[in-house]
Amino acid sequence: MDLKPMFKPKTVAVIGVSLSNDRHPANVIYNKNNLRQKVEVFAVNDKGGVYQGEKVYRRISEVPKKVDLAVIATRAETVPEMMADCIRGGVRGAVVISGGFAEVGQKDLQDSLVSIAREADFPFIGPNCIGIYAPPLVDTLFIPGERIVRPEAGQVALISQSGGILVDHLIRFWDEGVGLSSAVSIGNKALIREMDLLEYFSGDPDTEVIAFYIEGFGENEGRDFVLSAARCPKPVIGIP
């Protein structure tokens, strides 16, 4: 799977933007990227309409440009359909913000996402995550900009299963003047996991150090991760 379009996208579609609730996670993400990031962003909602003077597209297929990254923030039961629509529309990867999957006992629903993605060789982060912050291009963290400090662009990649821990470390990095190539919350890590991100950032020319906050591994993953980290040409750091 090619992860580069997820971390260095030129176009982003935010699926689930509300026409009536500016506090909806999709709206927060759309507004941050539309106003502050360099990526070109499109709003998607099956009702269509206009949001803050910009057209809201009913489906990914209506967006007038090829979409590199889709951010999905809709009800859990609708996410498989949204993902399938992204794949049909030629989207190159997704961040699934939505919760309501394995973390609440809906493993079958989560497995359906993985099955759809694997069949199409389609990478996605999540579900149940806050996603990607890759300055100055894209920011899928659904915390309003005035409530979070964000480090400047730099050469450290930060990966965390926990969104809350990720935000805590963003504050720490900002306090200490550490810049980021990317910060990633992987949530339920249904498809993209620590090993995939280690491989990607090992080859990313904009990253010199890779830092992980790890809550646990699946069966046999821990040993494979340690061996891969030992072979990595860049420093790999576990952070508390």
C-alpha positions as a Python dict, from the first residue, in 0.01 Angstrom:
ca = {
    (1, 'M'): (0, 0, 0),
    (2, 'D'): (120, 348, -86),
    (3, 'L'): (90, 568, 224),
    (4, 'K'): (248, 883, 80),
    (5, 'P'): (-81, 1040, -42),
    (6, 'M'): (-212, 1021, 314),
    (7, 'F'): (74, 1221, 464),
    (8, 'K'): (150, 1450, 170),
    (9, 'P'): (-186, 1504, 4),
    (10, 'K'): (-267, 1782, -239),
    (11, 'T'): (-643, 1732, -207),
    (12, 'V'): (-861, 1625, 85),
    (13, 'A'): (-1233, 1549, 104),
    (14, 'V'): (-1402, 1568, 444),
    (15, 'I'): (-1704, 1337, 447),
    (16, 'G'): (-1977, 1419, 696),
    (17, 'V'): (-1964, 1800, 705),
    (18, 'S'): (-2281, 1928, 871),
    (19, 'L'): (-2481, 2220, 733),
    (20, 'S'): (-2619, 2304, 1078),
    (21, 'N'): (-2356, 2210, 1339),
    (22, 'D'): (-2024, 2390, 1321),
    (23, 'R'): (-1897, 2184, 1616),
    (24, 'H'): (-1929, 1854, 1432),
    (25, 'P'): (-1584, 1691, 1401),
    (26, 'A'): (-1607, 1698, 1021),
    (27, 'N'): (-1673, 2074, 1028),
    (28, 'V'): (-1380, 2138, 1260),
    (29, 'I'): (-1152, 1939, 1029),
    (30, 'Y'): (-1284, 2105, 714),
    (31, 'N'): (-1246, 2456, 858),
    (32, 'K'): (-892, 2399, 987),
    (33, 'N'): (-771, 2266, 655),
    (34, 'N'): (-960, 2521, 446),
    (35, 'L'): (-825, 2816, 644),
    (36, 'R'): (-484, 2712, 775),
    (37, 'Q'): (-331, 2427, 577),
    (38, 'K'): (-190, 2415, 226),
    (39, 'V'): (-407, 2129, 106),
    (40, 'E'): (-711, 2190, -115),
    (41, 'V'): (-1017, 2070, 75),
    (42, 'F'): (-1370, 1972, -30),
    (43, 'A'): (-1681, 1918, 186),
    (44, 'V'): (-1898, 1611, 129),
    (45, 'N'): (-2245, 1539, 269),
    (46, 'D'): (-2513, 1323, 109),
    (47, 'K'): (-2758, 1614, 136),
    (48, 'G'): (-2539, 1850, -64),
    (49, 'G'): (-2585, 2225, -24),
    (50, 'V'): (-2355, 2516, 58),
    (51, 'Y'): (-2134, 2558, 365),
    (52, 'Q'): (-1965, 2891, 437),
    (53, 'G'): (-2001, 2989, 75),
    (54, 'E'): (-1847, 2667, -57),
    (55, 'K'): (-2028, 2389, -241),
    (56, 'V'): (-2095, 2070, -47),
    (57, 'Y'): (-2075, 1766, -272),
    (58, 'R'): (-2317, 1479, -231),
    (59, 'R'): (-2065, 1210, -314),
    (60, 'I'): (-1692, 1175, -368),
    (61, 'S'): (-1760, 1113, -738),
    (62, 'E'): (-1893, 1471, -768),
    (63, 'V'): (-1573, 1634, -640),
    (64, 'P'): (-1414, 1805, -942),
    (65, 'K'): (-1058, 1691, -865),
    (66, 'K'): (-897, 1361, -781),
    (67, 'V'): (-889, 1322, -404),
    (68, 'D'): (-571, 1203, -235),
    (69, 'L'): (-709, 1169, 119),
    (70, 'A'): (-1064, 1128, 248),
    (71, 'V'): (-1148, 1200, 611),
    (72, 'I'): (-1459, 1003, 709),
    (73, 'A'): (-1657, 1134, 1006),
    (74, 'T'): (-2002, 977, 970),
    (75, 'R'): (-2202, 725, 1175),
    (76, 'A'): (-2022, 394, 1210),
    (77, 'E'): (-2282, 196, 1016),
    (78, 'T'): (-2240, 423, 712),
    (79, 'V'): (-1860, 405, 699),
    (80, 'P'): (-1830, 86, 486),
    (81, 'E'): (-2045, 249, 218),
    (82, 'M'): (-1842, 571, 240),
    (83, 'M'): (-1518, 376, 204),
    (84, 'A'): (-1647, 179, -94),
    (85, 'D'): (-1752, 507, -254),
    (86, 'C'): (-1402, 646, -198),
    (87, 'I'): (-1248, 344, -365),
    (88, 'R'): (-1481, 372, -665),
    (89, 'G'): (-1396, 742, -689),
    (90, 'G'): (-1022, 682, -704),
    (91, 'V'): (-936, 824, -360),
    (92, 'R'): (-587, 716, -255),
    (93, 'G'): (-635, 672, 122),
    (94, 'A'): (-856, 756, 419),
    (95, 'V'): (-863, 852, 784),
    (96, 'V'): (-1167, 708, 962),
    (97, 'I'): (-1246, 938, 1254),
    (98, 'S'): (-1574, 764, 1333),
    (99, 'G'): (-1600, 550, 1646),
    (100, 'G'): (-1841, 266, 1715),
    (101, 'F'): (-1636, -30, 1594),
    (102, 'A'): (-1432, -294, 1778),
    (103, 'E'): (-1383, -62, 2076),
    (104, 'V'): (-1758, -103, 2155),
    (105, 'G'): (-1788, -467, 2048),
    (106, 'Q'): (-1869, -405, 1680),
    (107, 'K'): (-1580, -614, 1551),
    (108, 'D'): (-1779, -745, 1253),
    (109, 'L'): (-1835, -390, 1133),
    (110, 'Q'): (-1466, -314, 1168),
    (111, 'D'): (-1374, -636, 989),
    (112, 'S'): (-1596, -532, 698),
    (113, 'L'): (-1389, -215, 658),
    (114, 'V'): (-1068, -414, 652),
    (115, 'S'): (-1209, -657, 397),
    (116, 'I'): (-1318, -374, 165),
    (117, 'A'): (-980, -203, 197),
    (118, 'R'): (-765, -511, 151),
    (119, 'E'): (-952, -617, -161),
    (120, 'A'): (-884, -275, -317),
    (121, 'D'): (-533, -229, -170),
    (122, 'F'): (-671, 86, -10),
    (123, 'P'): (-490, 224, 297),
    (124, 'F'): (-677, 376, 589),
    (125, 'I'): (-593, 496, 939),
    (126, 'G'): (-833, 417, 1226),
    (127, 'P'): (-1119, 384, 1289),
    (128, 'N'): (-1182, 562, 1619),
    (129, 'C'): (-887, 798, 1587),
    (130, 'I'): (-801, 1165, 1546),
    (131, 'G'): (-581, 1087, 1249),
    (132, 'I'): (-297, 1283, 1093),
    (133, 'Y'): (-122, 1612, 1152),
    (134, 'A'): (143, 1671, 885),
    (135, 'P'): (244, 2037, 880),
    (136, 'P'): (198, 2243, 676),
    (137, 'L'): (-20, 2025, 453),
    (138, 'V'): (-297, 1852, 645),
    (139, 'D'): (-452, 1840, 993),
    (140, 'T'): (-733, 1593, 1065),
    (141, 'L'): (-728, 1647, 1443),
    (142, 'F'): (-1084, 1749, 1526),
    (143, 'I'): (-981, 1971, 1817),
    (144, 'P'): (-1043, 2339, 1730),
    (145, 'G'): (-722, 2524, 1651),
    (146, 'E'): (-763, 2768, 1937),
    (147, 'R'): (-768, 2479, 2188),
    (148, 'I'): (-447, 2305, 2086),
    (149, 'V'): (-88, 2402, 2021),
    (150, 'R'): (70, 2246, 1717),
    (151, 'P'): (445, 2207, 1661),
    (152, 'E'): (594, 2352, 1346),
    (153, 'A'): (720, 2136, 1060),
    (154, 'G'): (1030, 1937, 1150),
    (155, 'Q'): (1190, 1596, 1114),
    (156, 'V'): (1030, 1380, 1385),
    (157, 'A'): (744, 1140, 1312),
    (158, 'L'): (522, 1067, 1613),
    (159, 'I'): (288, 766, 1615),
    (160, 'S'): (41, 692, 1894),
    (161, 'Q'): (-253, 456, 1929),
    (162, 'S'): (-411, 699, 2174),
    (163, 'G'): (-537, 1032, 2045),
    (164, 'G'): (-523, 1184, 2392),
    (165, 'I'): (-160, 1084, 2440),
    (166, 'L'): (-79, 1220, 2095),
    (167, 'V'): (-223, 1559, 2187),
    (168, 'D'): (-29, 1559, 2516),
    (169, 'H'): (294, 1498, 2327),
    (170, 'L'): (214, 1767, 2072),
    (171, 'I'): (209, 2011, 2363),
    (172, 'R'): (536, 1869, 2496),
    (173, 'F'): (701, 1888, 2155),
    (174, 'W'): (583, 2247, 2112),
    (175, 'D'): (718, 2342, 2456),
    (176, 'E'): (1056, 2190, 2371),
    (177, 'G'): (1076, 2331, 2019),
    (178, 'V'): (1065, 1990, 1847),
    (179, 'G'): (928, 1999, 1493),
    (180, 'L'): (722, 1725, 1330),
    (181, 'S'): (719, 1568, 989),
    (182, 'S'): (393, 1393, 1088),
    (183, 'A'): (192, 1297, 1394),
    (184, 'V'): (-42, 1000, 1363),
    (185, 'S'): (-317, 868, 1590),
    (186, 'I'): (-393, 513, 1473),
    (187, 'G'): (-692, 442, 1700),
    (188, 'N'): (-815, 85, 1657),
    (189, 'K'): (-535, 25, 1399),
    (190, 'A'): (-765, -204, 1206),
    (191, 'L'): (-548, -198, 894),
    (192, 'I'): (-250, 38, 919),
    (193, 'R'): (-45, -56, 1224),
    (194, 'E'): (287, 36, 1383),
    (195, 'M'): (488, -186, 1149),
    (196, 'D'): (339, -21, 840),
    (197, 'L'): (422, 324, 971),
    (198, 'L'): (772, 221, 1073),
    (199, 'E'): (832, 104, 716),
    (200, 'Y'): (685, 421, 565),
    (201, 'F'): (874, 669, 782),
    (202, 'S'): (1195, 470, 746),
    (203, 'G'): (1188, 569, 381),
    (204, 'D'): (1042, 918, 420),
    (205, 'P'): (1310, 1177, 330),
    (206, 'D'): (1144, 1438, 553),
    (207, 'T'): (1173, 1222, 867),
    (208, 'E'): (1495, 1167, 1062),
    (209, 'V'): (1358, 1028, 1392),
    (210, 'I'): (1058, 798, 1449),
    (211, 'A'): (886, 804, 1790),
    (212, 'F'): (616, 561, 1905),
    (213, 'Y'): (373, 554, 2195),
    (214, 'I'): (262, 189, 2197),
    (215, 'E'): (-17, 49, 2415),
    (216, 'G'): (22, -310, 2298),
    (217, 'F'): (83, -543, 2007),
    (218, 'G'): (-107, -827, 1851),
    (219, 'E'): (24, -1182, 1870),
    (220, 'N'): (387, -1204, 1749),
    (221, 'E'): (387, -836, 1647),
    (222, 'G'): (614, -718, 1927),
    (223, 'R'): (913, -928, 1825),
    (224, 'D'): (874, -839, 1457),
    (225, 'F'): (853, -471, 1545),
    (226, 'V'): (1167, -479, 1759),
    (227, 'L'): (1362, -660, 1486),
    (228, 'S'): (1243, -414, 1222),
    (229, 'A'): (1328, -118, 1445),
    (230, 'A'): (1679, -259, 1491),
    (231, 'R'): (1725, -269, 1113),
    (232, 'C'): (1583, 80, 1061),
    (233, 'P'): (1847, 329, 940),
    (234, 'K'): (1689, 600, 1159),
    (235, 'P'): (1658, 627, 1539),
    (236, 'V'): (1337, 463, 1666),
    (237, 'I'): (1226, 582, 2007),
    (238, 'G'): (963, 453, 2247),
    (239, 'I'): (812, 738, 2447),
    (240, 'P'): (632, 717, 2784),
}
